[in-house]
Amino acid sequence: MRVIKDPEERRNEIMDVAERLFLTKGYTGTAINDILKEIGIAKGTFYYYFQSKEEVMDAIVMRFIKKGVEAATCVANDTNLTAPEKLFHILMSQNQGDDEKMQMVDQLHHVNNAEMHQKSLVESIVQLTPVLTQVIEQGMEEGVFETDYPQESVEFLLVASQFLFDEGIFQWKPEQLIKKAVAFTNIMEKSLGAKQGTFSYIVQLISDSTQRGDDSSE
């Protein structure tokens, strides 16, 4: 008997299966027919929800971004944390993605996915900006930050961090990456009117991330 599923449930099922295949076979190695065969649906059902394999990948990436923004929003709304503490936790949560997210990011680093990769970076910046702006404004009320342009400062800092520290765009040597992290924290502190050393933990985050990358390549 034919199983009729809720449209949202079916859409998520297609995304879940596609994501699993992208991670196991690679994005370029996965065909739409592979997805259809795995789920057991007709091609017309697939095209009812998605126009192409690229559109499925785009939806999967947006789902990862949404999940990250939701986590950041929960931190931003936590009344028990100070603004610097919130920034720390948000950056930690964005930095420590699960294995599936990291593998999907690797897929985006392929040349054929450059446009989609760029779109995911832009979307991440757009969605995180209001969340981090809220945190910066709290910091201004607490007297730890001082800036006339909280939102614009966040936008500049997000753009710089998202692109400069993206391993799929730049292949910095570990020592170069650490030096840029030190410079970035200095720029953050000056942009937001924070005391020197306020964001020193970012250097440690990037240092730890670099170390994990070195360990995994051995």
Residue pairs with C-beta under 8 A, 6 or more apart in sequence:
5 13
7 49
10 41
10 45
10 49
11 49
13 39
14 35
14 39
14 41
14 46
14 49
14 50
14 56
15 56
15 59
15 60
15 63
17 35
17 38
17 39
18 30
18 35
18 53
18 56
18 57
18 60
19 60
19 100
19 104
20 38
21 30
21 34
21 35
21 38
22 30
22 57
22 60
22 104
22 107
23 100
23 103
23 104
23 107
25 34
26 107
27 53
27 57
27 107
27 110
27 112
27 113
28 110
28 112
30 53
31 53
32 43
32 46
32 52
32 53
35 46
35 53
35 56
36 42
36 43
36 46
50 56
50 59
54 116
57 107
57 113
57 116
58 116
58 119
60 104
61 104
61 108
61 116
61 119
61 120
61 123
62 120
62 123
64 97
64 101
64 104
65 120
65 123
65 124
65 127
66 127
68 93
68 94
68 97
68 124
68 128
69 124
69 127
69 128
69 131
71 90
71 93
72 90
72 93
72 94
72 128
72 131
72 132
73 131
75 81
75 86
75 89
75 90
75 93
76 86
76 90
76 131
76 132
76 134
76 135
78 86
81 89
82 138
82 139
82 142
82 144
83 135
83 136
83 138
83 139
83 142
83 144
83 145
84 139
84 144
84 194
84 198
86 135
86 138
87 132
87 135
87 139
87 199
88 201
90 131
90 132
90 135
91 202
91 205
92 205
94 128
95 205
95 209
97 105
105 168
106 168
107 113
108 116
108 117
108 120
108 168
109 117
109 167
109 168
117 168
121 162
121 163
121 166
124 158
124 162
125 155
125 158
125 159
125 162
128 158
129 151
129 154
129 155
129 158
130 151
132 154
132 158
133 150
133 151
133 154
136 145
136 147
136 150
136 153
136 154
136 192
137 150
139 145
139 192
139 194
140 146
140 147
140 150
144 194
144 195
144 198
145 192
145 193
145 194
146 192
146 193
146 194
147 153
147 191
147 192
147 193
153 191
153 192
156 191
157 187
157 188
157 191
160 184
160 187
161 184
163 169
163 170
164 170
164 180
164 184
165 177
165 180
165 181
165 184
165 206
167 213
172 180
174 210
174 214
177 206
177 210
178 203
178 206
178 207
178 210
181 202
181 203
181 206
181 207
182 203
184 202
185 199
185 200
185 202
185 203
188 194
188 198
188 199
188 202
189 195
189 196
189 197
189 198
189 199
